[in-house]
Amino acid sequence: MSECKLNHSHEEVKNKFESQAAFLPEDMKELFNQFFLKEHTQELLNEVFHLLKKYDLAPSEEKNERNNRLYMVLKNV
């Protein structure tokens, strides 16, 4: 996954989630709903955005890695 220097807003992260939701594990969706109810640091918003970016095109091994990181983030906020 490439890193970029752009800061992504709460709304951009939410839009990215909505565009990728059909490809995410079903049990992760409620965690995202809880995530969007809170304020988060810019660093965390950027990380979640990049984990979601092109999720649907990622090979399954990479999806597993992204899922693991997303679960860690979403369960600890």
PAVEXLUM-820931 format. One line per 10 residues: number of its first residue (from 1); their letters; for each residue x, y, z of N, C-alpha, C. Coordinates in Angstrom, 2 decimals. Layout:
# residues N
NUM = A = X:Y:Z:X:Y:Z:X:Y:Z  ...
***
This chain:
# residues 77
1 = MSECKLNHSH = 0.84:-1.18:0.00:0.00:0.00:0.00:0.88:1.24:0.00  0.55:2.16:-0.82:1.35:3.37:-0.86:0.82:4.36:0.16  1.73:5.14:0.70:1.36:6.18:1.64:1.31:7.51:0.89  0.41:8.37:1.26:0.39:9.69:0.65:0.39:10.72:1.77  0.67:11.93:1.41:0.80:13.00:2.40:-0.48:13.81:2.56  -1.56:13.42:1.88:-2.82:14.15:2.00:-3.52:13.81:3.31  -4.14:14.80:3.90:-4.97:14.55:5.07:-6.40:14.32:4.61  -6.99:13.28:5.14:-8.35:12.91:4.74:-9.32:13.26:5.87  -10.41:13.88:5.50:-11.42:14.29:6.48:-12.26:13.10:6.92  -12.98:13.32:8.01:-13.93:12.33:8.52:-14.90:11.93:7.41
11 = EEVKNKFESQ = -15.38:12.93:6.68:-16.34:12.69:5.59:-15.72:11.86:4.46  -14.48:12.14:4.12:-13.80:11.37:3.07:-13.62:9.91:3.48  -13.28:9.70:4.74:-13.12:8.33:5.24:-14.47:7.62:5.20  -15.52:8.31:5.60:-16.86:7.72:5.58:-17.28:7.37:4.15  -17.01:8.27:3.22:-17.34:8.00:1.82:-16.56:6.82:1.28  -15.28:6.72:1.65:-14.46:5.60:1.20:-15.00:4.30:1.79  -15.39:4.33:3.07:-15.99:3.15:3.68:-17.25:2.74:2.92  -18.11:3.69:2.62:-19.37:3.37:1.93:-19.11:2.77:0.55  -18.06:3.23:-0.11:-17.76:2.69:-1.44:-17.16:1.29:-1.38  -16.60:0.92:-0.23:-15.95:-0.39:-0.09:-16.74:-1.35:0.81
21 = AAFLPEDMKE = -17.82:-0.89:1.40:-18.55:-1.67:2.41:-18.98:-3.05:1.89  -19.36:-3.14:0.64:-19.82:-4.42:0.10:-18.71:-5.47:0.08  -17.46:-5.04:0.14:-16.32:-5.95:0.06:-15.73:-6.29:1.42  -16.18:-5.60:2.46:-15.64:-5.79:3.81:-16.37:-6.91:4.54  -15.72:-7.53:5.53:-16.42:-8.54:6.35:-17.65:-7.92:7.00  -18.71:-8.68:7.05:-19.99:-8.19:7.56:-19.88:-7.67:8.99  -19.14:-8.37:9.85:-19.05:-7.97:11.26:-18.24:-6.68:11.45  -17.51:-6.26:10.44:-16.72:-5.03:10.54:-17.59:-3.79:10.36  -18.71:-3.94:9.72:-19.54:-2.78:9.39:-20.08:-2.07:10.63  -20.50:-2.83:11.64:-20.98:-2.21:12.88:-19.85:-1.50:13.60
31 = LFNQFFLKEH = -18.65:-2.05:13.54:-17.49:-1.38:14.14:-17.25:-0.03:13.47  -17.42:0.01:12.16:-17.28:1.29:11.45:-18.37:2.26:11.86  -19.58:1.78:12.03:-20.67:2.67:12.47:-20.30:3.33:13.81  -19.72:2.55:14.72:-19.29:3.10:16.01:-18.12:4.06:15.83  -17.21:3.73:14.94:-16.05:4.56:14.65:-16.48:5.95:14.19  -17.48:6.01:13.34:-17.90:7.29:12.76:-18.69:8.17:13.75  -19.03:7.63:14.90:-19.72:8.42:15.92:-18.75:9.26:16.75  -17.45:9.00:16.61:-16.44:9.66:17.44:-15.51:10.52:16.60  -14.80:11.39:17.29:-13.75:12.19:16.66:-12.45:11.38:16.71  -11.61:11.56:15.69:-10.35:10.83:15.64:-9.22:11.74:15.20
41 = TQELLNEVFH = -8.01:11.33:15.52:-6.84:12.10:15.11:-6.71:12.04:13.60  -6.02:13.03:13.07:-5.77:13.07:11.63:-4.99:11.84:11.19  -4.04:11.43:12.00:-3.22:10.26:11.68:-4.08:9.00:11.55  -5.02:8.83:12.46:-5.90:7.66:12.43:-6.84:7.72:11.22  -7.39:8.88:10.94:-8.26:9.02:9.77:-7.50:8.67:8.49  -6.27:9.15:8.39:-5.46:8.86:7.20:-5.19:7.37:7.09  -4.87:6.73:8.21:-4.57:5.30:8.18:-5.78:4.49:7.73  -6.94:4.79:8.29:-8.16:4.04:7.93:-8.49:4.28:6.47  -8.36:5.51:6.01:-8.62:5.80:4.60:-7.75:4.93:3.71  -6.47:4.84:4.02:-5.56:4.08:3.16:-5.75:2.58:3.28
51 = LLKKYDLAPS = -6.24:2.11:4.41:-6.58:0.69:4.53:-7.80:0.36:3.68  -8.70:1.31:3.53:-9.91:1.11:2.72:-9.68:1.35:1.23  -8.70:2.19:0.92:-8.46:2.58:-0.48:-8.15:1.36:-1.33  -8.92:1.19:-2.40:-8.77:0.07:-3.34:-8.80:-1.29:-2.65  -9.53:-1.37:-1.52:-9.67:-2.63:-0.79:-10.20:-3.72:-1.71  -11.18:-3.37:-2.52:-11.82:-4.35:-3.41:-10.85:-4.95:-4.42  -9.76:-4.25:-4.74:-8.81:-4.73:-5.74:-7.61:-5.46:-5.12  -7.51:-5.45:-3.81:-6.36:-6.05:-3.14:-6.42:-7.57:-3.21  -5.26:-8.23:-3.37:-5.22:-9.70:-3.30:-5.66:-10.17:-1.92  -6.13:-11.40:-1.81:-6.71:-11.86:-0.55:-5.72:-11.83:0.61
61 = EEKNERNNRL = -4.46:-12.07:0.38:-3.48:-12.00:1.48:-3.38:-10.56:2.01  -3.39:-9.61:1.09:-3.34:-8.20:1.51:-4.64:-7.81:2.22  -5.77:-8.32:1.75:-7.04:-8.04:2.43:-6.99:-8.55:3.87  -6.43:-9.73:4.06:-6.32:-10.28:5.42:-5.48:-9.37:6.30  -4.39:-8.85:5.77:-3.54:-7.92:6.53:-4.30:-6.64:6.85  -5.01:-6.13:5.85:-5.79:-4.90:6.07:-6.89:-5.15:7.10  -7.57:-6.30:6.99:-8.62:-6.64:7.95:-8.07:-6.67:9.37  -6.92:-7.32:9.54:-6.33:-7.41:10.88:-6.06:-6.03:11.44  -5.50:-5.15:10.64:-5.19:-3.80:11.09:-6.48:-3.01:11.37  -7.47:-3.15:10.49:-8.74:-2.46:10.70:-9.42:-2.92:11.98
71 = YMVLKNV = -9.42:-4.23:12.23:-10.01:-4.73:13.48:-9.29:-4.16:14.68  -7.95:-4.10:14.63:-7.19:-3.54:15.75:-7.59:-2.09:15.99  -7.68:-1.32:14.92:-8.02:0.10:15.04:-9.46:0.26:15.53  -10.39:-0.42:14.91:-11.81:-0.23:15.18:-12.21:-0.72:16.58  -11.55:-1.74:17.08:-11.91:-2.27:18.39:-11.25:-1.50:19.52  -10.31:-0.63:19.20:-9.57:0.09:20.24:-9.82:1.59:20.23  -10.88:2.03:19.57:-11.18:3.47:19.57:-12.44:3.75:20.36
***
